[in-house]
Amino acid sequence: MLQITKLNYRIKNTDILDIQAGTMEPGKFTALMGPNGSGKSTLLKLIAGDLTGSGQILFHHKILADIPRRARARDIAVLPQASDLSFPFKVREVVALGAIPLALPDIEIEQKITENLRITDCLHLEKRAYPQLSGGEKQRVQLARVLLQISTSKNPLLLLDEPTSAQDLGQQHAILSMIRTLCEEKKVTVIAVLHDLNQVLKYCDSCWVINAGKLHDTGDPRTTLTPELIERFWRYSPKKLLAGEQTVLI
Ligand SMILES: Nc1ncnc2c1ncn2[C@@H]1O[C@H](COP(=O)(O)OP(=O)(O)OP(=O)(O)O)[C@@H](O)[C@H]1O
């Protein structure tokens, strides 16, 4: 369970984020939604501990900021919007960075690296130099790294900032489907910034709609994301299109 109370983050006397209260259930996939600049990445960074604001974030009834760094690194992993490395690391070495907080024998780490490369469709890239990969390949390698980082946790929390932004259509669905399975089978709590309404409707248990730094609404995407709400915050009127047997919004 993640509980947020009176969370405020300001820059030069301006509120970037101001959330009075909100909770997220463990083992669920929650989307952070809202227009550009509304505060979604700021919220992820506050939960990750990369930014410090006022107020409180509790994770499984413990104050997040009080959890020792190493323990926090084993429970909480963050996939940022972009991750460039200037050193010519091999893909396998990049994923291995996720094992730094884990106290595991080498053989187990190697097995876990292989497993996470496999589920992110990166196994064929393992010997390649990371800087030479495409944007989508780099994003999947980083996903493998963060999955490895939380792989020993009993209460894993995965924070993803636009995890499918560089992926082709097939990879977008493969990744979101894999993340859903992690929620259901391994009870991973996932919070992801997502812009695609159809992806949120298809894969997420709940959504938080953020606008101008405030939490406007939370709930099941199928009831929360009404045409009125989409029109109000995104200034766009979605149309329903029947694609095969599925209705999609365009
Ligand atoms: N260091 C900073 N200095 C000044 N303003 C900042 C700083 N960091 C963020 N902001 C502002 O805070 C607001 C929220 O930024 P944030 O990155 O959280 O938005 P977002 O909802 O993730 O946007 P996007 O969908 O475009 O990624 C934006 O208006 C941004 O310009």
The ligand as a Tripos MOL2 file, in Angstrom:
@<TRIPOS>MOLECULE
LIG
   31    33     1     0     0
SMALL
NO_CHARGES

@<TRIPOS>ATOM
      1 N1         13.8110   22.1180  -12.1440 N.pl3     1 LIG1
      2 C1         12.6980   22.7310  -12.5560 C.ar      1 LIG1
      3 N2         12.6330   24.0870  -12.6170 N.ar      1 LIG1
      4 C2         11.5130   24.7130  -13.0160 C.ar      1 LIG1
      5 N3         10.3910   24.0780  -13.3860 N.ar      1 LIG1
      6 C3         10.3970   22.7280  -13.3610 C.ar      1 LIG1
      7 C4         11.5350   21.9870  -12.9410 C.ar      1 LIG1
      8 N4         11.2450   20.6730  -13.0130 N.ar      1 LIG1
      9 C5          9.9760   20.6000  -13.4630 C.ar      1 LIG1
     10 N5          9.4700   21.8370  -13.6670 N.ar      1 LIG1
     11 C6          8.1300   22.1550  -14.1470 C.3       1 LIG1
     12 O1          7.2120   21.4130  -13.3730 O.3       1 LIG1
     13 C7          6.0960   21.0370  -14.1720 C.3       1 LIG1
     14 C8          5.8540   19.5420  -14.0320 C.3       1 LIG1
     15 O2          6.9070   18.8380  -14.6850 O.3       1 LIG1
     16 P1          6.8350   17.2630  -14.8820 P.3       1 LIG1
     17 O3          8.1040   16.8580  -15.5640 O.co2     1 LIG1
     18 O4          6.5150   16.6470  -13.5960 O.co2     1 LIG1
     19 O5          5.5980   17.1450  -15.8610 O.3       1 LIG1
     20 P2          4.9810   15.8550  -16.5780 P.3       1 LIG1
     21 O6          3.5380   15.8060  -16.2120 O.co2     1 LIG1
     22 O7          5.7890   14.6600  -16.2820 O.co2     1 LIG1
     23 O8          5.1140   16.2860  -18.0990 O.3       1 LIG1
     24 P3          5.3470   15.4390  -19.4760 P.3       1 LIG1
     25 O9          4.0450   14.7240  -19.7710 O.co2     1 LIG1
     26 O10         5.6110   16.5240  -20.4810 O.co2     1 LIG1
     27 O11         6.5180   14.5090  -19.2800 O.co2     1 LIG1
     28 C9          6.3950   21.4960  -15.6030 C.3       1 LIG1
     29 O12         5.7390   22.7060  -15.8560 O.3       1 LIG1
     30 C10         7.8990   21.7050  -15.5860 C.3       1 LIG1
     31 O13         8.2740   22.7130  -16.4940 O.3       1 LIG1
@<TRIPOS>BOND
     1     1     2 1
     2     2     3 ar
     3     2     7 ar
     4     3     4 ar
     5     4     5 ar
     6     5     6 ar
     7     6     7 ar
     8     6    10 ar
     9     7     8 ar
    10     8     9 ar
    11     9    10 ar
    12    10    11 1
    13    11    12 1
    14    11    30 1
    15    12    13 1
    16    13    14 1
    17    13    28 1
    18    14    15 1
    19    15    16 1
    20    16    17 2
    21    16    18 1
    22    16    19 1
    23    19    20 1
    24    20    21 2
    25    20    22 1
    26    20    23 1
    27    23    24 1
    28    24    25 2
    29    24    26 1
    30    24    27 1
    31    28    29 1
    32    28    30 1
    33    30    31 1
@<TRIPOS>SUBSTRUCTURE
     1 LIG1         1 GROUP 0 **** ****
